[in-house]
Amino acid sequence: MHQLEPIVALATAPGIGAIAVIRVSGDGAIALTNRLFRGKDLTEQASHTAHFGTLRSATDAIIDEVLVTVFKSPKSFTKEDVVEISCHGSEYIIRQILSELVQAGARLAKPGEFTQRAFLNGQFDLVQAEAVADVIAADSAASHRAALSQLRGGFSKRLKDLRQQLIDFVALVELELDFGEEDVEFAKRDQLRGLMQTIRAVIQPLIESFSAGNVIKNGVPTVIVGKPNAGKSTLLNALLNEEKAIVSDIPGTTRDVIEDELFIDGVRFRLIDTAGLRDTTDTIEAIGVARTRQQIDKAALVVYLFDGTTTTPDELQETIAELAESGKPYVLVGNKSDATPDATRQTLDGSLYTLSATSTVPGLPAGNVPSSPIIWISAKDAQIDALKTVLSARARTDSAMQAGSSVVTNARHLQHLIATDDALAHAIAAIDAGTSADWIAMDLRIALRELGELTGEVTTDDLLASIFGRFCIGK
């Protein structure tokens, strides 16, 4: 742990508010603040104590009444001496205090520098440090849960332990190279192979979790599709509870993709309203239809909306076959339930039972049809609670959404995990082929480097600058 020059920054959001918090960290942070503070002698106070007083300028003019909290090394976020000054949220007061602290010897902090110092001082590893920013940016229960899991160690602590075991084996393999002319084996190949398989068993589920993790972090891409005048824009407006999209009886009103976000039970959905699917000679509408198909390819969930008053069983079966062939998870939604006779609804529901029992369409296994495969709504009257319930349930069926799951949400982590898994796979193949120790050692070194870069045990200045430069100043 190294005490560095004191740095200072506003830790709360900029702008006028009731309270602002200014953070000072580094060697001499307490004594530096004490020169401006009038109250108790901060240098003589115990760690984790708060003290009321005034902050004064170099000319002894009162700037503000403040509450100063003292954290002494190593029991602080950065493991350095830290002072947090709670003052009134006036922009003028904040500027004055920052100016006086800089004149007293502090330096304005760079983006993420407090968290970077915490990492460099061993407070947590690099994955946990990156999770600090994810916790701050979390805007849904799922993203918050994933970020908090990584902040608490998540998968990184497990990988660090396995990496240390691998280091011990690599040392033995390297030792064999020193006795190249003798037939010796210090690293038992079966034990080494077993360890690498154990590491891969941890890594591979993490790699597979990235698609779900990306959805958790950025929201579930949910595309609303259907024929013109099915009520897609009306549904979007009802879900968002605002007039986001233009609604008209004229077919083909929606020409381009319209996006917005919706939170349901703590899960963020990125709703995408699209042009109606049909053959058209209108050049602009045709472009919109093409974009609709592109959005279907990129979506994690498709909401197919149809007009219950005009759709026939044959049309619905054709639609289901097309959706199933795409391989995308989908929800069938019948609109205008208020105007659709019960007999018609029963006929449309029944057509699905027939299709499931007689067809080999993917996604519709015989004998496994839900009792109500069609979700009936009235978008015009905002009677959409049933759809919201289904959307929430579909999102939560992914195990990555469940509490306690280790999920990869960061592309950098994914890159290192894939490279590690590849290197270990090559090393296992080399052992099975009876390859010499030098080739095995080369793959093991790659695996160690990739794991080290993932957790921060192997770093470069450029890497740290890239990661922490994306943090907000004051964190």
N, C-alpha and C positions, 0 to 999 in steps of 0.2 A: 504494500500500500504506500502510495506517495502523496503527500500533501503538496498541492500545486498552488500557484498564485490565485488569490481570491477572484471569483467571477460573480457578477450580479446580473439579474434580469427580473422582469415582471413575470410572475408565475401564473397569474390569472389572465383571463382574456382581456385584451386592450379595449378601451372605451370607458365611458362613465358608468359607475356602479356604486353600490353602497360600500363595498369593501374591495380592496386590492391587496394582493400579497406579493411582496418583493423578496426574492431569495438571494442570499449571499452564501457562497461555499468556497472553501479553500483555506490555505494556511493563513492564519491571522484574521479570519472572517469575523470572529467574535470581538477581538480587540478593535478592529477597524470600525465595526458598528458602534461599539461602546464609546468611541470618540465623539459620535454625533448624538448619542442617547443621554437623556437626563432622567435619571431614576436610580434603580439599583445598579451596582457595578456588575455588568454582564460577565466579566471575566471570572468572577468569583461565584457565579451561580451554577447550580447543578444542571446536568443535561436533562432535556425534556421538561423544561420549566418555562412558563410564560410570565412576562413582566410588563406592566403598564408604565408609560412615561411619555416624554416628548422627544421628537427628533428636531435637532437644531442645525442651522447652517453654520458655515465657518465663522460668520459674524455673530453667532449666538442668537439669531432670530428663529423663533419657533416656526417650524414647517407644518407639523401636525402632531396630534395626540395619537399614539400608536400602541400596539401590543406586540412585543418582541418575544419570539420563541427561540430558545437556544437548544441546539443539538450538538453534543460534543463527539468528536471522533473516538472510536469508530462506529458509534451507535447513531448513524444518520443514513439517509438515502444514498449519499455519495461516499460514505465512510470517511468524510472529511468533516472539519468543523463547519457547521451550517447555522445560519441565522435566517429566520423568516419574519419579515416585518409586515404586520397587518395594519394598513392605513386606510383612510377614506379614499373612495374610488375616483377622486378628481384627477383628470389628466394632468392638470398643473401640479398637484401635489406629487403625483407619481414621477413626473419629469424632474422636479426639484430634488426628491430623495435620490433618484438614480444619479443625478448630476453630482450631488454631494458625496455619494459613495464612491463614484469614479474619481473625484478629486482627492478623496481620502486614500486611494490606492487600489481600488478594485478595477476590474476590466469587464466591459460588457460581454456577456456570454454569447457564444455562437449557438446556432440551432442544435438542440439535443445535447449540449455539452455537459449538463448535469448528469444525464443518463449515461453518457459516454464515460464520465469519470467513475460513476458507480460500477460500470462494467470493468473498466481498467483496474479498479481497486478490488475486484473480486466479489462484488455484491451479488452478481448473477452472471449467467453465461450470455452469449450473444442472442440466442433464440429468445431468452427471457427479456433481454433489453429491447428487442424489436417488438415484443408483445406489449411493452409499455405504451408505444404509439398506437397499437391496435386497440388496447383498452380504452384509450382516450377517444379514438375514432369510432368505437362500437356504437351502432345506432339500432341494434335489435337484440333481443334476448339471446338468440343463437350466436351472433357474432361476439357478444359480450362473454358468453360462456366459453367459446373457443379461445378467445384472447386471454381470459382469466386462467384457463387451463395451462396455456403456454407460459404465462407469467409465473405460475406456481411450479414450473419445471416441466410439466407435460411429458413429452417424449424425450426431451434433451438430456435429462439426468440419466435415464436408462441408457441412452446411446453413449454418454460419457463413460459410464461404468463398463460397458461392453468394449469401448475403444481402449480403455486401460488394459483390459484382459488381452486384447489383440496386440497391444504394444509389447506385452510380456512375451507373447509367442513370436512376434517379429524379432525381438532381441535374440531369441534362441535360433531362429532361422538365419539371422545375420551372423551369429556365432558359427554356424555350420560352414558359412562361406570362408571363414578364417581357417578352416581345416579342410579346404577343398580337395587336397590330395589324399585325405583319409575318408574311409567310409563310415561316417558318424552321423547320427540323427538325434539332435538335442530336442527338437520340437516334434512330439508325437503327432504323426499325420492324422490319425483318426480323431484325436482331441482337437487339433487345429481345424479340421474339417467340421467337426461338431459345433465349434464356436462360431465359425463363419455362417453355418446354417442357422444358428440361433440369431445372429445379427440380421441376416436376411429375413428371418421370420418376423422380426420387429420392423424392419424397413419397408417391406413390400406392402403391408396394409396401410402404412403412412403414405406411400406413393399413390396407392389406389384411392386414398381419401381426399386427394387434392381437388378432384372435380366437385365433390360435395363441399369441401372447404372453401372453394372459390365461390360457390353459391351462397354459403353462409356469410362470407365476408362482403360480397357484392350484391346479394339478393337473388331470389329465384326468378330467372327470366321466364315470364309467363306470357305467351302470345295468345291473343283472342282472335280466332279465325272463324270464317263462315261465309255463306253467300251474301251478296248485297241485300241490304234491308232486313237482315236477320236480327238486328238490334245490337250490334257490337259496340258502336259508339255510345248508345244509351246505357249499355251495361258498364262500360268504362266510367261514364259519368256517375252512375249509381254507386259503383265501388269506391270511387274517389270522393263522392259526395260534393261534386262541383261540376260546372259545365266546361269540361276540359276539351271535349270533341264536339264538332258541329253535327247536329242531328237533323236529318231531313228525310222525307218520304221518297225523294228522288234517288234511285239506285246509283251507286258509284260515287256518293258524296265524299267518302274518305279516299283520298288519292295517295297519301303518304303515310309513313309510320308515325304514330303518336305514342310517346312513352311517358310514364309517371310511376311513382312508387306508392305502395300500400303496405301497411303493417297489419298483420292478422295474428293475434295471439303471440306477439313477440317475434314473428318471422317476417322478414322484408321480402315483398314481391315486386319485381320490376315488370309492371303491366305494359303490354305492347298492343295497341289497337292497330289493326291492319286493314288494307283495302279488301273488299269482298272478292272471294274466289269465283271467277267466271271467265269465260271467253269473251273478249271485247275487241272492237275495232278502234276504240279510243286510245290514241297513242299514250297519253298521260296516264290513263287508268291502267293500261297494260303494264306500264313501268311499276305502278303501285302493286299490281298483282304479282309481278316478279319479285318485288321486295317482300311481299307477304311470304312467299315460298322460302326466301332466304332467311326470314325470321323464324320460320318453322324449323329449319335446319339448325339454328343456333339456340333454340329454346330448350329449357329444361322441363317445361310443362306446357301442353297445348290445351287450351279451352276451346272446344268446338261448339259454337253456338248455332242453333238452327231454329227456324220459325215453326212452332208446333202446329200452327194452323194450315200450313201449306206443304210441309215436308211429307213425302210418302215413305212407306217402309222400305221400298226398293232403293230410294235415294239415300236413306239413312244407312242401309247395309253397304252400299257402295262407298259412302263416306268412311265408315268404320274400317272397311278393307284397306282403304288408302291410308288412313291414320296408322293402322296396325303395321302396314308395310313400311312406313317411315321409321318405325322403331321408337318413336317418341312417346313418353307417357302422356296420356290425354284424359280429359274429362268431357263427357257428353252433356251438354246443357240445352234443355228445351226451353225456349223463350215463349212468352205470351201464354203462360199457363192459365191466366184468367179468361182467355178467349178460346182455349183449346178444350173441346169436349172430353169428358172422362173416357168415353169409348175410344176416341182417337189416341189419347195418351196410352191407354191399355194396348191398343194395336201396335203402336210404335215400340212400347216396352216389350211386347210379345215377339216382335220381329227380331229383337236381339237374342231372345232365348232360342229361337229357331236357328239363327245364324250360329250361335255358340254350339248348339247340339249337333249340327250337320256340317259345319265348315272347319277347315284347318287353318283359318286365318290366325297368324301369330298374335298372341296377346289375348285370345279369347278361347281358353281351354274348355273343352266340353265338361259340363257338370260343375263348373266353378264360376257361375254367373251370380253377381250380387242381386239381392231381391229387388233393388231399384237402381239399375245401371244408369238411367237418365236422371239428371238433376233438373227438376222443373222450377223455373223462376218466372217472375214478371219484372223485367228490367225497367219498364216504364213506371211501375209503382214502387220500385226499389225493394221488391220482395226477393232478396238475394241472400238471406242468412244461410240457407241450405248450401249454397255454393261456397260461401266463406268457410263454413265448417269443413267441407270436403277439401278445399285448397289447403287449409291448415293441416288436416290429417295427412294429405298426400306429402306435404313437405316434411312432416315429422316421421314418416315411415322410414326415412333414411336414418340408419344407425348413427351417422355423423351428427345428427341433430340432438342426439340424446346426451344427457348430462354425463360427464366423466369420460367421454370419448376423446381420444387424441386425434386431432385433425390437422392436416397441413393446409395452411391458408396462404403461405408465402411462396412465390415462385422461386426465390433464391434457395429456400429449403428444399424444394422439389428437385432442383438442379443437382444439388449435392447428394441427395438421397439416391437419385438415379445413378449418378456416377459411382457412388459407393457400392451399390448393388451390382453394377456391371463389373467392377473390379473384383468383388468377392466371387462372382460367378466364374470369372476367368481363373481365379486362384483355385477354386474347387475343381474346375476342369483340369487344371494343371496337375493337381494332386492325383486325380483319378487316372491321368495319363502317365503318371510316374515321372513328371518333368523335374528337372534339377532345381535345387533350392534357389538359385539366383533368379529364375523366372517367377517362381512363387513369391519371392521377396519383392520383386518389382510391383506385382499386383497388390500386395499387402501395403506397400508404401503409398500407393495411389489411394487405397481405401482409407488409410489413416489420415492422409492429407485432406481428403474430402470431408471426413467426419470432423476433423479439427477445424476446418473452415466453417462448417455448419454451426458448431457450438461456440466458436471464437477462440479455441485453443491455438489455432493457427490463423493469424490475421495480417493484413497489410494496412498501411495508412490510407490507401485509396479506398479499400473496402469499408473501413470505419467512416471515412468522410462521406461515402455514398449512402451508408445506412443512416447515420445520425444527422446528416444534412437535411433529411426529410422530416425531422422532428420539428415541433414548434419551439421557438425560443422560450426559455424558462423551464423547459423540460429536458 
